[in-house]
Amino acid sequence: MPATRSAERTEFLTDVFTTAMEGGVSYWASVREYRHTESPRAVLVRTEDLILDQESMSWVPGENAETLIVDLDVVARGINRITYGPIKYLPESHRVLVAAASRENDMMPVNGRHGDIDAGVADSIVQAGLLGEIVYG
């Protein structure tokens, strides 16, 4: 059952999701499917699991490629893991930015800003949510 969130929290998580999918994860994962709707969702495949299809001359998932599903729950889990627990290989500066942006979002007025979550930090959030640690980067 999906978590119940305020509209502001959902908007914040969606912004982080979009930032990660549109640039943050691109150096280690291929975004195979991407839905930016009321319930954002993406399907990723690690770049090392891609093979070159000779017929189409495009990169496609190999036979044993693992698909990784990213949605707002993964983003929320990553933020919580970064804010409240140790995450291997996470730059301390990312922890500070994530915690501050999350707190700011909880206190922000309707037209408030969403902190300084750039592509690199959004990538760390997704990795923490999916993998439990920073594996890439």
N, C-alpha and C positions, 0 to 999 in steps of 0.2 A: 504494500500500500504506500503510495507516495506521501512524502512528508507535507504537512500543512505549513505554508509560509505566507508571510505578509507579501503584498504586492511589491513593496520596496526591496525586500530580501530576494524575491524571485528576480527582480530586475537586476540587482547586483550580481547574483549568481549567473544570470544569462549573459551579462556583460563579460564576466570572467570566462565563461564557456566560449563565447564568440571570439574573444581575444586569443584564447588557446587554439581554437580550431582554425582560425584564419591567419595563423603565423607561428604561434608558440610551439606547437608540437611538430612542425613540419620537418625538422632536421632528424627526427627519429621515427616518425610515423607518417603513413600515408592515410589521409582522410578519405575513406572509400564511400561513405554515405554521410550526409550532413543535412539535418533538418533543423531549421531555425523557425519554430512555430511556438505555440503556447507551451509545448513540452519539448524543448530542444533535445536533440539526440544525435550522436555521431558514432560511426563505426570506423575504428582505426585498425591498421595492420602495420606492424613494425617494418621499417624499411628493410631490415635484414631478412624478412620473410617474403620479400617481393622477388619475382623472377621476370625476366624479359620474355614476353610472348613474341616469338619470331614472326608470326603472321600479322599481328596488329602493330608490332614494334612499340608496344606500351608495357609498362610495368604492371604486373598482376600478382595477386597473392599466390604463393606456392601451395602445393598440395597439403602441407601440414601447417599452413599459416594460422596463427591464433588471431581471432578477431577480438578487439577490445571495445567495449561499449562505454561511451561517455555520455552522461546526462547530468542534470542539475544535482542529483544525489551524489554522484562522484565528485563534483566540484565542492559541494558542501562538506563531504567527508574529508577531502583534501585540505580545505580551510581549517576544519576542526583538528585534523592530525597535525598540521603545521603550527597552529596556535597553541595547542595543549599538550603536545607530546614531542618526544625526540624523533627526528626524521634524519636518517643517515644521509650524509652528503648534501644537506640543505645549507646554502649560504645563510649565515645569521641575518644578513641584511634582508633576505626574502622573508624570514620569520617576522621581523619587525614590520615590514610593509604589509604583510598579510594580516597580522593582528590589528594593526592600526586601521587598515581599510575595512576590516570586518566590524570593528568597534564603531568606526565612523558611520558605516552603513546602518548599524543598529540605532544610532542616535540622529541620523540625518533628517533634515526637514524634507518635504516632498521634492523640492528642487535642489537638493544637496548634491555634492559630487561624490564619486565612488572611490576616491583614493587613487593611489598610484600603482594600479595593477597593470604592468606592461606585459608584453608577450612572454618574456623570460620568466616572470613571476607566475603568470597564468599557466605556463608549462609546468613549473614546479608544483602548483596546486593539483593539476591533473595527474602528474606522476605520483604524488603523495596519495591521492584518492584511489588511483588504480593499482599502483604497485607497492604502496606502503613505504617507499623510499625514493630517493632521486637516483635513478639508474643511468639516465642520459644527461649529458651536459656538464 
